[in-house]
């Protein structure tokens, strides 16, 4: 049987030497193009890629791994949870990885396991990953989310402070403090004298960032800082907090650290006879899909999961492929406030007839989101 002949008269599976011959360049130049090395002109690079496409050449990633010492894989350590934030950030990482040419290997950890992150990292290193993403770790027992010092691959930490001495460590965050400030400032702009905070569990860095942003917004305006009520991210904990807050007539505005707690909070306020938003305005955090369809539709801040994942993977791949080069400047994540019907101007405290009126107008630049939960124009 005679061997089959491929495109351009090449017998059998095309090889890099066939690509070089068709493109009229050396095999070394072909190697440089496929390894994305410098010192190859755009014209030559295009010629090589066109030749590879014409021949149906496919890069042998296994051989490339042997030659480069890389597996073209990135390990991801993430919390094994169905919570909207961590799950959405992981999806964002998976989407961003498709554009990098790296495969992902995901290891889930369990909340309450102090050795979870370290054990997951060790497992990934044994698989020979080129870099590691640690997605929204929890500060278990005051360990600060520490990464073992003997990690010798670049590490990207998402949503937490960097706590490792390994090489090429980079960080990217969703800007939770900035989002929390925007949420709190929106309520202050509506004339509320202060804003109460329904916080998430403080072993979560995400909850700490939101608490910090809320506090900074109040300090910047010279507002009193009410006592913080802490929930556990669930609607049930928001409901319990709502029953407590509803009993205080001074409460006119609440910023909740996630949408689930905000929804539970609104249910408790309504049951207690406190109307949202006429008596109490509520802002959530995340913009979960159901936020646009509760009663009233929830004003919230939208987390930029995809933007943060893309930015983080860009920095991590740079650290993997160019370990001697300085990291490029990081881009700040967008801040997006989604205005719906759960916030309103502060109720008048001086009207003896109980009629509510605007104490101030909302800040310019923010627009109400459409009923289907589409993006606002503010960023």
N, C-alpha and C positions, 0 to 999 in steps of 0.2 A: 504494500500500500504506500502510495506516495504521500508525503506530508502536505497538508493544506497550505494554501498560499493566502496570506492576509492582504490587507490593503497596501498599496504601493509596492506590491511584489515581494513582501516579506513572508518567508515560510515560517509556520509555527507561531508561538507567542512572540510578539515583538520585544526586543531588548533595548537597553539604553544606547547600545552601539548603533542600533538601527535608527533610533531617533537622532543621534548625532550625525549619521551619514545623510539622512534626509534633510536635516536642518543646515548641513554644511558647517558644522562646528565640531570641536573636540568633545570626547566623552567627558572630560573634566568640566567643560562648560555646561553640559547637560546636568551633571551632578550638582553644580553650583545653582542652577536654576531650580532643581527639584528640592534642594535644601534651603532655598530662599536666602542664599548668600549675597553679599554685596559684590560690587565690581562687575556686574553684568548689565549691559545696556538694555533699555526697554525694548529696543528693536530686536536684539538677539534673544531676549527672554520670550518675546512673542513668537519668534520663529521656532524656538524649541517647543513651546507649548502647542503651537499649531501642528508641528510635526508629530508630537505625541498623540494629539487628538486624531490626526489623520490615520495613524498606525493602530489606534486603539490601545496605546500603551498605558498600563496601569502601574503606578509606583508600588513596589514591593515594600510594604511598611515593615515587615519582619526583618528584611535585609537592611532597611534603613535604620531600624533600631539597633541592630548589631553594629553597624558602621558608626552611628552617632553616639551610642551609649544611652539612647533614650528609647522609651517604650511608647511615646506619643499618647500617654494616658495621664489623667489628673484624678487624684483621689479626692473625694468629698466626704467630710465628716458632718453629719447633720443630726438634729434631734428627731427621734422617731415619734412624730406627733402629727395629728391631722389639723392642728391650729393653722389658721389661714396665713399668717405671716411667714412662719418657717417653711410651710409647704409651697407657698407662692415664690419665695426666694429660691428654693431648690429648683422649681420649674424654670425660673429665670436663668439659673446657672446652666441647666441642661440646654436651653435654647441658645445661650451665648456660646456654649462649647461647640455647637455644630459649626460655627463660623471659624473656629480656630484649628480644626483638623485633629483635635485631641478627643480621645474617648474618655468617658467618665466611669469611675468605679466608686460607688456610693456605699458608705457604711453608716448605719443608724446607731445612735446612742440613746440611752434611756435617761429620763430626768430622775435625779436622785442617785445616780451612779457616779461617785467622784472619780473613778478610774476610767470612765467611759471614753473621754476624748483621747487620753493617752493610749488606751488599748486600741482604739480605732486607728490612730495614727500609726501605731506599730504594725497593725495588720496591713495597712496600705503600703507602708515602706517595704514590707516583705514581698509585696506584689510588684515592686519596682516602679512605682509611679514617679513621674518627673516633677510633680508639684502637688500641693495639697491645699484644698479649700476647707476652712473651718467656718461653717455657716451658723451664725447666731448661737454661740455657746452660752451656757448658763454658768454662773459663778457658784459652783458647788462647794460648800463648806469653806468659803473664803479662799479658794485656790487661785482666784483671779483669772480663770480660764487659761492657766499656764500650759504652754506647749513644751515637751521635753527638749532640753538644750542640745541633744545629740541629733536633732533632725537636720539633715544636710541637703534638703531640697527646698526650693522656694515655697513659702507658705502665704496664702491669702486668708486674712481673717475678715469675715463679713459681720458687721453689726456688733463689734466688741473691741475693746482696746487691745493693741498688740502686746502679748506677754510671752515673747520667745526671743531667744538669742540666735536662732538659726539664720542661715544666709538668705538674702533676698526676701525678707519678710515684708509684706505689703498689707495695707488695710484699706477697706472701703466700707462705707456705711450708708444707710438709707437716709441719713440726716434727720433722725427721729427728733432730736432736740429742736431743729429748725421747724419741722412740721408741727411740733407741740407748741412752739412759740406762735406760729401762724394761727393755730386753733384758738389759743388763749387771747391773742390780740384781736381776733375777730369778735369775740365776746365782749372785750373791753371797749372796742370801737362802737359796739351797739349800746353803750352807756351803762353796762353793769359795773357796779362799784368794785367787785372782785369776782374771781372765778374759783369755784371749788374743783378739786381734782379727785377723780376715781382712778387710782393708780393700779398698775399691774403688779404681780409679785416681784419684790425687789431683788431677788437673786437673778433675775433676768436683766441683762444689760439694756435690752430694749425698753424695759419699764423704767429703769434709772434714767435713760436719756430723755424719755418723755416727761418724767418728773422734773428733770433739770430745765428743760425748755419751758415748761409751765411756770416754774419758779422764777426763771430769768425774765419772762414777760411781765410778771407781777412786779418784780423789783424795778424793772425799767420804767414802769408807770407809777411807782410809789404806792402800790395797792397793798392792802393787808393780805397776808398769806394764811388762808384757813387751814385747819387741820386736814391732813390727807386721809382718805378712806382707801384701804387696799383691798383689791379683789384678786381673783385667780385666773382671769381672762374669760371666765364663763359668764353666760347670761344670768345664771342663777346667782352668782356673786354680785353682779350688777343690780339684780333685783333686791338682794339683801341690803346693799349699800343705799339703794333708792329709798327703801323704807326708813332708813336712818336719816337721810338727807331731807326727805319730805317733811319730817317733823320739825325742821328748822325753818321758820318763815323768812329768815334772812337769806336763804339760798335762792338765788335767781338765775345762776348760770353754772353749768358743770361741764368740764372737759373730761371725758372718759378715755382711758388709755387704749381701748380698742372698741370696735363697733358692737361686738357681742355684749360687752358689759353695758354699753350705752343703751342698747335695746332693752335689756333687763331693767335698767334704771328708769327708762321712760315708762315701762309697764307699772313699776311701783309708784312712780309719781302720779300717774293717771288714776290708779286705784285709790290713792290718798287724796284725790280731789285737786291735785296741783296740775293745771293744764300746761302741756308742752305745745308751743313755746310761750304762751301768754304769761304764765306764771314763772316758768323755769325754762331757760334755753339750754339745749344739750348739743355738744359736738363730740363726735366719735373719732376713731382713728383706724385707717386701713382702706375704707371704701370697699367692704365686702359686697358681693353681688346683691344680697337681699336688702342692703341699706337704702336703696332707692324705693323700696316697695313696702316698708313698714309705715305705721301711722303715728305721727307724721313722718314723711321721708326724712332721713337722717342727714344733717350736715356733717361732713367728715373731712379728713385729710387723706389723700391718696398716697400710698407708699409706691415709690418708683422702683419696683423690684427688677424689671428688665433693664432699666438704665444702670442700676447699681451692679447687677450681674455682668453686664457687658463691660463696664468700666473696670471691675475687679479682674475679670478674665483677661482683659487687655494688659493690665499691669502684670499679672501672674505669668502670662506667656512671654512677655518681654523679659521678666526675670529668669525664666527657664532658658530661653534661647539666646539671651545676651547677658550672661551673668556678670560680665565685667563692666557693662554700661550702666550709666545712671538711669534711674526710672524716669519716664516722661512725667510731666506735670499731670496731676489728677484733675478730673472735672467734677465740679460740685453737682450733687443730685438735684433734680428739680423739686420745687415746693409747690404743691397744688392743693388748694382749698376748694372743696366741692360744696357749693351752697345749695341747701334744700330747705325744707320747711320747719326744721326743728329748732331754729334760732330766730329771735326777733328782738327789737329794741327792748331795753330794760323797762319793766313796769314802773309807772310813776309812783313815788312814795308819798306824794303830797296831795294827790287828788282825793278828796274826802268821799267822792261818789264811787270810788273803786274803778273808775274808767281808766283803762290803760292807754298811755300815749308814748310816742317816741321820745326818749331822752336824748338821743343823738342819731345821726345817720350812719349807715355802714361805711366803712372805708372804701374809697374809690378803687376801682381796678378789679374787684371780685364780681363774678357773675354767677347767677343761679344755674345749677346743672339742669339739663332736661330730665323729664320724668324717667327716662330709660337708664339713667345713671351715667350718661356720657360725660366726657371730660369738660371741666370748666375752662375758661380762657386764662385763668391766672396761673402763672408758673414762676 
